[in-house]
Each structure stands twice: as C-alpha cells, then as structure tokens.
C-alpha cells in the first residue's frame, strides 16, 4: 500500500498556532516488532483531527504515544513547540486532557466531585471561585446539571460518558485526546457530544470507529493501516473508496438527501459475486 505520510499534509499549521506536532519514526511492541511507524502530522488551534482505521491498526496506540504512555518511541512529539517528554506530568495535565476508552473512576464519587478532578492540575493557580465556576460550566454544557449531586454509580453508561467529557472540559486544556468518545451513547447523544467538543475551539485528536460521524466532525482525517499512516487530508479526500477499500474493504459514495438535497456519504461492504 502506498504510504503518503512523507507528503506535505493539507492543513498544516503556522508555527504560531500549531498546538501539536507529531513525528513518529517507530515504536516497538513489547514482544518485538513495530507498533507504529512513519506517522507525521500537526494539529492547530481549534482543529479537529479524526483517526480512523480497522481494529489493530494502531489508533489507540497513537493516542497513548501522544499522551506519553508509550516508552519505546523513536521520534518527536511536541506541544506548542516543546517536546512533551520534557514536560512534567503536571505540566502536561494542564495542557492535555484525555478521554480514554475505559475510564474507571470511583463510582462512589458524586458527579460534581468527579468533574472537579479536572481542576487538580490547576490547584492553587486560580482562585477557588473560578475553579467552582469552571466546574459548574462544564457540568451544564454536558447536560448533567440535574445530576450533579448523584453518585457515578447511579448514572447510566451514557451519562457517565458525558461526565467524563465534563471532567475533560473542566481541565481547560489546549489539546484533547478522545479515544472512542461516543461509546455508550445513542445516535443523538453522539452528535451532541462531538458538536460540543468541536464548539469549544480546542485542538482535538479523536479516534472514531463510526465513519458516518467523521465527515461532519473532522477538519482532517488520518487513516491508519498496520500502524502506518496511509493518508492525512480533508474528509472528502480520505473517505473515498480509493483509500477505504484497501484498508477496510469498504466502498464509499454520496447520494442526495431526499428532502434537503444535502450530500450524504454512504459506506458499504461490496457483495461478493
């Protein structure tokens, strides 16, 4: 498969508004072999980058590399021009927030106390009333104000997922890493969550499995296959059969909406003859 990772990417940020710069030459597997290789991209202020690829293609591993959880990494990952490996955990936490696939909070916590954990990296840096206002705003924006006194145990899976997002928003990061953020949410909830994230104007890198959500959410899409970048470009240039079929075995085409005429992108698995 052709590797386009070395080709200049569309949407590259100017130095002054570049939040994240990723240049991964390789990352080893614990048992040997390469986990990631030849992945290069940047993300600028307010930009949403979606990472897509089949299971085992390295999507979550790439997020772990950015969040400094992978140690066998050869390359450079920079946040606002500074190497992330040179920042302390607290410095990283003030600038980077992570919504992981399997967040396991103490379910005895109230929703409000859980969201307040997002302010820990900023402890002592702002007045208490500002912290309280940020926490309250994150809970309200996530649609959970009526549940703020409830324990996490009493929440549904979808409500817990929105609670995790509220904690991320309370962290007031420059960069947000989302690993399957729409888990446990119904279709309207998925659209609402991604629209909220996009509206905040933060730089976002999100792993998405649902390709139908990608086009409306992402400014650019990074397609991974076997730990490598195959293309990183705008959704209309990535979500086409030319790129999706070799990786997913999917074809893609657009049809007009029967009422609005808006172009709808359809994905399907071709029937074998």
JORA-V409942 format. One record per helix or strand of 2 or more residues. SS is the DSSP state (A for helix, B for strand). FROM is the first residue (numbers start at 1). TO is the last residue. If there is no record, write none. Layout:
ss & from & to
SS & FROM & TO
SS & FROM & TO
This chain:
ss & from & to
A & 15 & 17
B & 18 & 28
B & 34 & 44
B & 48 & 52
A & 59 & 66
B & 73 & 79
B & 82 & 83
A & 84 & 86
A & 89 & 95
B & 96 & 99
A & 111 & 122
A & 128 & 141
A & 145 & 147
A & 152 & 154
A & 157 & 170
B & 175 & 179
A & 187 & 199
B & 203 & 207
A & 211 & 217
B & 220 & 225
B & 228 & 233
A & 235 & 238
A & 241 & 248
B & 250 & 256
B & 263 & 269
